[in-house]
């Protein structure tokens, strides 16, 4: 399709959300897959009837050129903090609004290519948030053993996901605090803050709580910045900050008293709690 006449109509912010069949770091490498994208998330605003245009920078950081397939998908964020993609259109999907410049691209080593896309917001679009993913994938035909020395072999598949949010008609999050309590994160017992989003767009918490343990040691607990989707109640871990020199997490003796403020897009809440 022709991409002439693209015009920027809104502000946007960036952050990382890359995948290699699961969440991974920006620039995912495996045998036959070595792609990077910038930005890796678009957060957009629009009015009904708007046409939004953006450019995604792609780069292949492997030693040999590779063909990549470009497509869209619906997605959800699971309770295990992973992204799950859907090829089939989900109820209320806004993927039909997306126009991709191309469906495939060959990337040569260390050469950047631009992928342009448009989001065509219908004139009758309701107030709310459009969420979709642009996937960059390749399929390495070299088979590898399922386990070492196994006769069962599988092809290698690489995937990088770029998340696109579009807040339509002034859609906004509305986040409230539900509780602060101890919980488990990746097998570790840590403080958790539970929040609910009663708005019509995703939101994120920011900030850190000051913690004082039973020995008087002070440690800061940054909150997870995972998105909280509309209608979702989510537990977000408060992980004790690492020592910047040793990279080791501080040893704490509970109970720990937490205090401070956590903010979200349009507000925040003060917290004072003791973790047993």
N, C-alpha and C positions, 0 to 999 in steps of 0.2 A: 504494500500500500504506500501511497505517497505520504511523506511526513512533513511536507512544506506547510508553512502557516502555523506551526506550533507557537504558542505564546504562553508564557508563564502567568498565572493568575492568582497565586496564593503563596503563603509562607509555608515552610516545611522544616522539620528537624530530623536529625539522623542518629542512628545508634546501630549496634551489631546484633544480628540474629541469624547466624549461618547454620547450615546443616550438612552433614554427610550421613544420610539416612537417619540421623538424629541430630540434636543440637550440638554444634561444634564451634570452633573459633573462626573468625573471618579469614578466608583463604583456606579452603579445605583441601588436604592432600591425601591421595591414596594412589595405588598403582593405576595409572590411566586417568586420574582425576586430580586436577591441580588448579582449580578456578578460584578467583577472588572477585568480589563485587563491591562497588562503592557508589552510593550509600547502600546499606543493607536493610534499611527501613525508611519508608516514607510516611510522614504524618501530615495529611492534607486537610484543607477546609474548602467547602464548595457550597454554592447555591444550586437549587434545581435548575437545570438547563445549562450549567457550566460545562465547558470542555477543558479539562486539565491536561497539561502536557509536562512530561518530565524525561530526564535522561539518566540512564544507568550506565556506569562505567564497568566494563568487564575486562579481566586480565587473566591470562593463562600463565602460571608460574612453573610449569613443567618444562622438561628439556625438549619435547617434541610437540608440534602442532596437533590440535585435537578438535574434532567436531563436537559441538554442543547443541542440544535441543532446547528451545525456549518455549515454555507453555505456562498456563495459569492453573491454579488449584484453589479450592476452598480449604479452610483449616480450622482447627480448634486447638486450644491450649489445655492439655490434660492435667489432672490433679498431680501427676508425677512430674509436672513442669516441662513436658515434652510437647513438641508440635506434631499433630497428626494431620496429614493431608488427604484430600478427597478428590479423585478425578471427576466423579459425577457431580453435577450441579446439586448443591444442597438447598433446602427450602430457604427462600429469601436471598439466594446468592446474587451478588452484584457483578459476578464475572462477565456477564454479557456486556457490561459497560466498558470493558477493557479492549483496547486496540493495540496490538503489538506490531512494531515495525517489521520484524522478521520472526520466523519460527525456528530458525537454525542459524548457527554462526560458527565459522572456523576461527579459532584463536591460535595465533602463533606465539612462541615463547616471548615473554616480556613485552608484548605489544598490546596496547590498550585499544579496545573497541567500544564504541558507544551504542547502546540499545535505547532507542526512543520508544515511548509508549504514550497513549492518551487514555484518559478516563472520561467517557461521555455520560454525564449525569442526566438522566431523563428529566424533562420539564415537570413531570408529575411525581418525582421522587419524594417520598415522605421524609420527614425529619428523622435522622438516625445515622448510623455509622455503617459504611461499606467497608468490608474487610476481605482481602484476597491476598494470594501469594503469586509472585512470578518465580517460576522454577527454572533453574539452569541445570541441565542433566547431561550426562554422557554414559554410554554403555560400553564398557571395555569387554571385548569379545574373548579376551584371554581368560580361560577358566582357571580357578584356583581350588585346591582341596577344601572341603568343608571343615575338616580338621587335618592335622599333620599326617601325611602318608595315607589319607583316606582315598578310596576309589571314587567317592562321591564328590563331584566338583560343581562349583557354581560360578556364573559370570560375575564380574565386579560391576557395581553400579555406584555412581557418584551423584550427589544432589546438593545443590545450594539453593536456599530459599530466601527471597527478598519479600518482606511483608509490606503491604500497602494498606494504610488506613485512610478513609475519606470521611470526615465529619460533615454531614449534609444538613443545611438549614439551621446551623447553630447548635447541632447536637453536642452535649457536654456530659462528662461524668458527674456523678453525685455519690461520693464515697463517705461511708460512715464507719466508725469503729465498733466492732462487735465484742472483742475480748483480747486480753493479753494473757497468755498462759504458756507453760512449758509444752513442748512437742518434740517430734523427731524429724530430723532432716538428714537424709543420707546416712541413717544409722546413728546419728549424733543427737543427743538430748540438748536442745537449745530453746531459748525463748521464741515464741511465735506471736505475731500480731494477726488477728483475724479481722478482715474488713469486708464490707458489702458495697457493691456499686448499684445504686438504684437509678442511675442516669441512663442516657441513650448513646453514650460513647465510652471508649475505654479510658482508664486512668492509671496512674502509677503513684506510688508513695516515694518520697525522697526524705533523706535525713538520717540521723543516727541518735540513739538514746545513750545517755551516760549511765554506765553501770558501776556500782560499788559492791564488792563482794564482802564476805564475812570477815576478811582480814583487812578491810579498808582499801584494797587495791582498786584503782579506777581503770575501767576498760570501756571503750565505745563500741556500740552495737549498731552498725549500719543496717538499714532495712533492705530487703530484696526489692529490686525495681521491676519485677515481673509485672506485666499488664494485668489489670483487673477488668474483665470484660463486662458489658452491661448485663445486669441481672445475676451476676456471679458473686458468690461468697468465697473468698480465698484466704488461706492461711499463708502468711509470708514470714520466712525465718528472719530472725535478728541474730546474725552471726558475729561473734566477737571479732574485732579487728585484729589482724595479724600484726606482730611486731615487725616494723619496717626493716629492721636490721637483720634479725634472725629468720624472718619468714615463718616463725612458729606462733601458733595461737597461744594466748596467755593461759596459764593454769589458773583456774578460778575455784574458789571454795564457796559453795552455795550455803545460805540464800544470797541472792544478788538483788539489790534494789535498782530499779530502772527509772530514769526520769528524763524528761525532755519533750520535744515536739517533733511530730512527723507531718510533713506537708504533702498535699496533692495539688492538682492543677488549679483548683479554685478555692482552696481552703486548707485546713489542717486540724490536728487535735493534739492537746497536751496529754502526756501520759505520766503517771506515777504508779508504779506497781512493784511488788516484791515477788521474785521468782524463787520458789522453795528448792 
